[in-house]
């Protein structure tokens, strides 16, 4: 297979990076912007427009405390919006942003996912770009639902993105503990009824879920009380205590009789 780059693309990456000029911080971010972009997808990118987007992203990132998601929705023109996200690096962020845009009926035009290394002080103020822990920065160019003005919908979009990203963080933070609770549930079920067909079926399902075929969004342990079931205090993991729709594994504890 030939490794040559078509003439229309050759040199475009260098031209895009050169738009940073002498601004070393902007150049570092542009490198991060373009690192995951394959050569054919560089076509259609304008150096000055990309540099302007990255410069705006830099202006939005200056202070972020641990665990915080910075979300900004801008409307620089009459037709669409730019969504900027700065977050700790973790799985599912890009998918979550796309899903929330889709849920609110926005149309995605272009997405960048730079993952720069960032050093911040104890208050979250950015000190250096290009060294330190990796962060996830997301920039999206999007169009609003047909017949609606982007400026009228930015608050709702930003609020929805905050909720969605907070849910991802809660899910990711408690991911391994939820898997551990699932495995404990399997052991508990086996100990209480290894020879019962319904127990075997439940264990098979939980085994399959725990083998990374499923993303747990929540866990809670429940106990039998008069009139039904109640969660055991202190057992909730993931976004269980919130109003976010969730899937939970519940281990039902009943009295010996």
Secondary structure, DSSP 8 states (H G I E B T S, - for coil): ------TTTTTHHHHHHHTTTT-HHHHHHHHHHHHT--GGGGTT--HHHHHHHHHHHHHH-SB--TT--EEEEE--SSSEEEEEEEEE--TTHHHHHHHHHHHTT-EEEEEE----EEEE-TT-BEEEESSSEEEEEEEEEEE-STTS-GGGTHHHHHHHHHHHHHHHHHHHHTHHHHHHHHHHHHHHHHHHHTT-HHHHHHHHHHHHIIIIIS---EE--EEEETTEEEE-TT--EEGGGSSS---EE--EE----
